Structure formats: structure tokens, C-alpha cells
Amino acid sequence: MSLLKKFFQAFRPSEPPALPDPDAELALGALLVRVAQSDRDYQLEEISLIDRILARLYQHNAIEAAKVRATCEKLHMAAPETDTFGRLIRETTGLEERLAALDALWEVVLADGNEHPGEITIVEDARKAMGLSYADSQKARARATEKFTGNAADVQEGS
């Protein structure tokens, strides 16, 4: 082995830093990131929405939520399959938390105004793995749609 190669190996970490074992929060965050990135257009609006969702669901301030999202981005990249995250959520949370997770996934799908087939596939895979029904998904989609159109209607009424 050349001296130069030994020199570079001395400064290169032998193992990448370990990611935390995902809990329900990190699993949901990774799914949100996965949905947002599935159309290959990860927009600032989607990133901000993920931060707000994590803050709302897990009582984080803005900085904590951004740090959790950054960890979730790394988990998503190194990640198990979508259904693994969904199963983890199903096994560690109650029905209300799983329904809130489904609502959050639909919010990210609808955030940019376009529903991409890849995003919907991820939501459906997660829904099945979380043990939720198609009807649950349709209701979650309607609630997420209402958040976006309801806000628009409020603005129009106020003008």
C-alpha cells in the first residue's frame, strides 16, 4: 500500500456516522421526505411544510423540527422500504397517531398543487403498512385538501 493511500485512509472515517434507529417520529419524517422528493423536485415549500408538520405533531420548535427533518432526510436516503416505516408506525402508535400521519402524508402530496403518481404510490404503500383503509386515505386526502382550499376560501372571503 502506498504511503499516500495510507495517509488518505487515516483521515477517511472507516464507517459512516451511525443513524439513529427510527422511532415513529423519524419513520413518519422519512416518509414525508420520501413523498416530497419522489417527483425529483424537493421544494422549499415542501421542506417548510415538513418542518411545520413535525413541529405540530411532536411539539418541536422550528430549530428542533429542522434538525429532525435533516435526520429524516438521511434516513430516507439510507432507508428501508416504505412499508418498513409504515409498519414501525403501526407497531408503535395508536390509531389517532396513524391517522394523523396519513393526513400529514397527504398534506405533503398536495403541497405543490400536483399529485404525482410516485407520491400517491408511497402514500398507499405507507397506508397499507400502517393498517389503514382506503376510506381512511380518502378522508385524509379530503382533510388535507380542505386545509389548502379552506385557507384560500378564507382569504377570498376577507378581501
N, C-alpha and C positions, 0 to 999 in steps of 0.2 A: 504494500500500500504506500502510495506516495506521501510525502510529508505534507504537501498541500491538501490532499484529500483528508488526512488525519486532522489537520488544522480546521477545515470546514466542518467536519463531523463533530468536533469538540464544541462548536457553537450552535449546532443544529439540535433542537430537542429530539430525543430518541422517540418519544411518544407525544402526540398532540395533547394539549391540556384536556383532562377528562371533563366531559359534560355531566351535569347532574342527572340523576335518574329522574325521569319525568314523573311528576305527580299530575293530578287532574288539571291544575292551572297551566303547567308547562305543556301538557298534551293539547289542551284547547288552544293555547297560544300558537303552538306549532301548526295546528290545523288552520287557524286563521291566517297565518303567514303562507301556508301552502295554498290556500284558496286565492289569496291576494297575488301570489307570484305565478299562479298556474297559467295566466294569459301572457306571461313574459313581460308584463308591464306593471311593475311594483311602484305605484304612485305614492307621492307624499300624502295624499288624502287617505289612502288605504292604511298607510303606516300610522297616521294620526288617529284614524278610527280604531285600529287595533289597540293603540295605547289607551284610548278612552274606554274601550270595552274592558280591557284588563283592569283599569283603574276602577270602573264601575262595579265589576263583578267581584273583585278581590280587594277592594278598599285600598288601592295604592295611590300615592301622589304621582304627579306627572313623571318625575325622575325615576321613581321605582318602577312604574309601568314601562317606561322606555327600556330600562335595564332588563326587565323580564322579557320584553319583546325581543331584545337583542339576543338573549339566551335562546329564545324560541326559534329565532332565525337559524341559529347554529344547530339546534336540534332538528329542525326541518331538513337542513342540508345533510345531516348525518343519519337521517331519520329512518325509523321503521316505516312500514306501510301505514297508510291512512287508517285501516281498520285496527291496527295495534293501538294507536292513540285513542280511537273511539272506544275500544274495549277497556282501556285503562280508565277512561272517564266513566263508563258504565259500572265498572267494578268498584270505584272509589267515591261515587257521588250518588245522591238521591235523584228522584225523577225531576224535581223542580230545577236542580242544577243542570241536568242533562237537557231539559227543555230550554233553559237559558243559553246553554252552549249552542244549541241548534239555532236559536234566534240570532246569536252573535255571528254564526257562520253565514246566515242569510244576509245579515247587515253588510258583511264584507263583500259578498257576491254582488249585492245591489249598489254598493258604494259608488262605482264609476258609471252607473247607468246602463251597463251592458252585462247581460248574463252570458258568460262564455260556457260552452259545453264542458270544458275541463273543470271549471269551478263547480258546476252542478254535479258532475261525477264525484268529486271529492266530498261534497256535502252529502250526497246519497250514500256513499261508502261509509262515511262517519255516522250518519243517521242509523244505518243498519247495525253497525258495530256498537252503537250506544243503546241499541234495543228499543228504538223509537219507530213509530209507524209512519207510513206515507202521509196519513192525515195529520200527524204531528208536524211533519215537514211543511205541508201546505199551510197550516195555521201559522207556523213560524215565519214562513215566507210572507204571508199576509201582514203579520205584525211588523216585519222589517219594512215592507213596502209602505205601510201606514206611517212609520217613523219618517220616511223620506218625503212622501206625498203630503202627510199631515202637516209637516213643517212648512212645506211650500204653500199649502192652503192657508195656514195661519198668516204667513207673510202677505199673501194676496188680500185676505180679508182686512188686514191692518192698513193697507195702502189707500 
